[in-house]
Amino acid sequence: MIGVYGFNRNADICKGLSAEQIADYIAGAGINGVWAKFKEESIPAALQKKDIKTFFEYSIFVGKKIWNDILDSRPILSNGEFLKEEGWYAGVCPSNDKVRQMKLKEIDRMFSKGFYDGVWLDFIRYPCHWEVKEPNIYESCFCNNCIDKFQKETEIKIPDNLNNTEETAGWVLDNSENIWREWKCEQITSFCANVRKLVDEKYPGKTVGLFGVPWRLVDFDRAIKKIICQDYKKLAEYIDVFSPMSYHLMCNRDVDWIGDVTKEIIELTKKPVWVIVQGVSEPVKMTDEEFEKAVIKGLSDGSSGVFVFSFDHMIKEDKWDVFLKIIKDVEK
């Protein structure tokens, strides 16, 4: 799979072109997958006639608007404070039933348009703004809903004489840490299971993909399972394709790290891995050479696909032609 993420009909390279001409151009470039939220049917229909798969990304447990619309959706940290915004990021509690039901309905609505070959679940995790050199890693969520569900579903009884959230969190982490972390992982896995059930029953044959946080088990004291709560082995039962967001510059890593992440996820899941690499100059300038190395590495180490975050960034930073050249070289 060679894909583009965030396709934009209004980009300069698409202006003046019909849907069929756009599809011809993309197919001729060697691209066979497009991630976008299409506003009308003509472009995805034209792409699919050229055997180009069309997918949509859907953000799950994220968004300040959800905090405002569903008042108990804002995560609570182990110190009893509400989760704070970190720039653009505002995580949402994954156990909240209203949020989960809303997101399933939205995924159903997107598939019902008939435009898409699959969905990629994004922000399918417990809160953490990880796309930085030194992420702020915190324990969450200790809202009343989480504590009640945890006790009901695990039969763990938290003492009644604890005075506040901080004491409750302390007791949980001291007395039932492993069960707590497994339960949190299950909140993520079970939502993926719900999406799988929806797709299998109403849209059989469609792909369910997942954008994964690119942390290996050795990173940040196993935070991929303890904090993020993405248990790749368990998720593999419901997910068809895993896409680690291997943004090496954002994470202050070298290009070879991309392959290390790929190999571990393949080993854990035994499923196809289509790596999404960074095409934006953040937090520092990305040279064409660095970009080329990242894309090539994204196709290495057992990966069966690569795409770039994002289409618009490649256009704005004059990397689109570099990307097309890489594809042509790979085809040779």
C-alpha positions in Angstrom: 0.0 0.0 0.0 1.3 3.4 -1.0 -1.1 6.0 0.3 -1.8 9.7 0.9 -3.4 11.0 4.1 -5.7 14.0 4.2 -6.4 14.3 0.5 -7.6 17.8 -0.3 -9.7 18.5 -3.4 -8.7 22.2 -3.3 -5.0 21.6 -3.4 -3.2 23.4 -6.3 -2.3 20.1 -8.1 -6.1 19.3 -8.2 -7.4 22.6 -9.3 -9.2 22.5 -12.6 -9.3 18.7 -12.8 -12.4 16.6 -12.9 -12.8 13.7 -10.5 -11.8 11.3 -13.3 -8.6 13.3 -14.0 -7.7 13.4 -10.4 -8.1 9.6 -10.2 -6.0 9.2 -13.3 -3.3 11.4 -11.8 -3.2 9.6 -8.5 -3.2 6.1 -10.1 -0.5 7.2 -12.6 1.7 8.3 -9.6 1.6 4.7 -8.2 -0.7 5.6 -5.2 -3.3 3.0 -4.3 -4.8 4.3 -1.1 -6.4 7.7 -0.1 -7.4 8.7 3.3 -9.9 11.6 3.3 -13.4 12.7 4.4 -15.0 13.2 1.0 -17.8 15.7 0.7 -19.4 14.1 -2.3 -19.2 10.8 -4.2 -17.6 11.7 -7.5 -14.0 11.6 -6.4 -14.1 8.4 -4.3 -16.1 6.7 -7.0 -13.5 7.7 -9.6 -10.7 6.5 -7.4 -12.3 3.2 -6.7 -12.7 2.6 -10.5 -8.9 2.9 -10.7 -8.6 0.3 -7.9 -7.6 2.9 -5.4 -8.9 2.2 -1.9 -10.6 5.0 0.0 -10.5 5.2 3.8 -11.6 7.7 6.4 -9.9 8.5 9.7 -12.1 8.9 12.7 -11.0 10.6 15.9 -12.4 8.8 19.0 -11.4 9.9 22.5 -10.4 13.5 21.9 -11.9 16.9 21.6 -12.7 19.9 23.8 -16.2 20.1 22.3 -16.9 16.7 23.8 -15.9 18.0 27.2 -18.5 20.7 26.7 -21.3 18.5 25.3 -20.9 15.5 27.6 -20.0 17.0 31.0 -18.6 13.8 32.6 -16.3 13.0 29.6 -13.3 15.1 30.8 -10.6 12.8 32.3 -9.6 13.2 35.9 -5.9 12.6 36.9 -4.6 10.7 39.9 -4.2 14.0 41.8 -7.9 14.7 41.4 -7.5 17.5 38.8 -9.2 17.6 35.5 -7.0 16.9 32.5 -5.7 20.1 31.0 -5.4 21.0 27.4 -2.0 20.7 25.9 -2.0 23.0 22.9 -4.5 21.5 20.5 -4.9 18.3 22.4 -7.8 17.6 24.8 -8.2 13.9 25.6 -11.6 12.3 26.5 -12.4 9.5 28.9 -12.5 6.2 27.0 -15.0 4.5 29.4 -17.7 7.1 28.9 -20.7 5.2 27.4 -22.2 8.4 25.9 -19.0 9.1 24.0 -18.6 5.5 22.9 -22.2 5.3 21.6 -21.9 8.7 19.8 -18.6 7.6 18.1 -20.1 4.3 16.9 -23.1 6.1 15.4 -20.8 8.5 13.6 -18.7 5.7 12.2 -21.9 4.0 11.0 -23.0 7.2 9.4 -19.7 7.6 7.5 -19.8 4.1 6.2 -23.5 4.5 5.1 -22.4 7.1 2.6 -21.0 4.3 0.5 -17.8 6.2 -0.2 -15.3 4.1 1.8 -13.4 0.8 1.8 -12.5 1.2 5.5 -12.0 3.3 8.6 -8.9 4.1 10.6 -9.5 4.7 14.3 -7.5 7.6 15.6 -7.0 8.9 19.2 -8.1 5.4 20.3 -6.2 5.6 23.6 -6.1 7.0 27.1 -4.9 10.6 27.3 -1.4 11.6 26.4 0.0 14.2 24.1 2.8 12.0 22.8 4.0 13.9 19.7 6.8 15.7 21.5 10.4 15.0 22.7 9.4 14.6 26.3 5.7 13.7 26.7 3.9 14.5 29.9 2.9 11.1 31.2 0.1 11.0 33.7 -2.2 8.5 35.3 -5.8 8.7 34.3 -8.8 8.4 34.4 -10.2 8.4 37.9 -13.6 9.9 37.3 -16.6 8.5 39.1 -17.7 6.6 36.0 -14.3 4.9 35.7 -14.1 4.0 39.3 -17.7 2.6 39.4 -17.2 0.6 36.2 -13.9 -0.7 37.3 -15.3 -2.1 40.6 -18.4 -3.6 38.9 -16.5 -5.3 36.1 -13.5 -6.6 38.1 -15.3 -7.1 41.5 -12.5 -5.1 43.1 -13.9 -3.3 46.2 -12.3 0.1 46.9 -12.7 1.1 50.6 -15.5 3.5 51.4 -13.4 5.5 53.9 -11.1 7.2 51.3 -11.6 11.0 51.3 -10.9 12.1 47.8 -9.8 11.2 44.3 -6.1 11.3 45.1 -6.6 8.8 47.9 -8.7 6.6 45.7 -6.1 6.6 42.9 -3.4 5.9 45.3 -5.3 2.9 46.7 -6.0 1.5 43.3 -2.4 1.8 42.1 -1.0 0.4 45.3 -3.4 -2.5 45.7 -4.7 -3.5 42.2 -2.4 -1.9 39.7 -2.1 -4.8 37.3 -5.9 -5.4 37.2 -6.5 -1.6 36.8 -4.2 -1.4 33.8 -5.7 -4.5 32.2 -9.1 -3.1 32.7 -8.1 0.2 31.0 -6.6 -1.7 28.1 -9.9 -3.5 27.8 -11.8 -0.2 27.5 -9.8 0.5 24.3 -9.9 -3.1 23.0 -13.7 -3.4 23.6 -14.4 -0.2 21.6 -12.4 -1.7 18.7 -14.5 -4.9 19.1 -17.6 -2.8 18.9 -16.4 -1.2 15.6 -15.5 -4.7 14.3 -19.0 -6.0 15.1 -20.6 -3.0 13.4 -18.5 -3.4 10.3 -19.0 -7.2 10.1 -22.7 -6.9 10.5 -23.5 -3.9 8.3 -20.5 -3.4 6.1 -18.8 -6.8 5.6 -15.5 -6.8 3.8 -14.6 -3.2 4.9 -11.2 -2.7 6.6 -10.8 -1.6 10.2 -7.4 0.1 10.8 -5.8 1.7 13.9 -3.4 4.6 14.3 -1.0 3.4 17.0 1.2 5.5 19.3 4.7 4.6 18.2 6.0 3.5 21.5 7.7 0.1 22.0 7.3 -1.9 25.2 10.7 -0.6 26.4 9.7 3.0 26.0 8.7 5.1 29.0 8.4 2.1 31.3 5.9 0.2 29.2 3.7 3.2 28.9 2.1 1.9 25.6 0.1 -0.5 27.8 0.2 1.1 31.2 -0.7 4.7 30.2 -1.8 4.7 26.5 -3.5 1.3 27.0 -3.0 0.0 23.5 -2.5 -3.7 23.9 -1.4 -4.7 20.4 -1.8 -8.4 21.0 -5.4 -8.1 22.1 -6.2 -5.5 19.5 -5.1 -7.8 16.8 -8.3 -9.8 17.2 -10.3 -6.9 15.9 -8.0 -4.7 13.8 -7.1 -5.6 10.2 -4.2 -3.2 9.7 -2.0 -1.3 12.2 -0.5 2.1 11.4 2.0 3.3 13.9 2.3 7.1 13.7 6.1 7.0 13.4 6.8 10.8 13.4 10.5 10.6 14.1 11.3 14.3 14.3 8.4 15.1 16.6 9.5 12.3 18.9 13.2 13.3 18.6 14.2 9.9 17.1 16.4 8.9 14.2 15.0 7.4 11.0 16.1 3.8 12.0 13.6 4.0 15.0 10.8 3.9 12.4 11.8 0.3 11.5 12.2 -0.7 15.2 8.6 0.3 15.8 7.4 -1.5 12.7 9.2 -4.8 13.6 7.8 -4.8 17.2 4.2 -4.2 16.1 4.4 -6.9 13.4 5.8 -9.3 16.0 3.0 -8.5 18.5 0.1 -8.5 16.1 1.0 -10.8 13.2 -1.0 -8.4 11.1 -0.2 -6.0 8.2 1.5 -2.8 9.2 1.1 0.3 7.1 3.4 2.9 8.6 2.5 6.6 8.5 5.5 8.8 8.5 6.1 12.5 9.1 6.0 14.9 6.1 5.7 18.2 8.1 8.6 20.3 9.4 7.9 20.0 13.1 9.5 20.9 15.5 12.4 21.5 13.1 12.9 21.8 9.4 12.7 18.5 7.5 15.0 18.3 4.5 14.0 16.5 1.4 16.8 13.9 2.1 15.4 13.3 5.6 11.9 12.9 4.3 13.0 10.5 1.6 14.8 8.4 4.2 11.7 8.3 6.4 9.4 7.2 3.6 11.8 4.5 2.5 12.2 3.3 6.1 8.4 3.2 6.4 8.5 0.6 3.6 11.2 -1.5 5.3 11.5 -4.0 8.1 8.4 -6.0 7.2 6.0 -3.1 6.5 3.5 -3.7 3.8 2.6 -0.1 3.2 3.4 3.6 3.9 1.6 6.9 3.8 2.5 10.4 4.9 1.1 12.9 7.4 0.0 14.7 5.4 -1.0 15.5 1.8 -1.3 19.2 2.5 2.0 19.4 4.3 3.8 17.7 1.4 2.2 20.2 -1.0 3.0 23.3 1.1 6.6 22.2 1.9 7.4 21.2 -1.8 7.8 17.5 -0.9 5.1 16.2 -3.2 7.4 15.7 -6.1 9.9 14.0 -3.7 7.2 11.6 -2.7 6.3 10.8 -6.2 10.0 10.2 -7.1 10.3 7.8 -4.2 7.3 5.8 -5.4 8.7 5.5 -8.9 12.1 4.4 -7.5 10.3 1.8 -5.4 8.4 0.5 -8.4 11.6 0.0 -10.3 
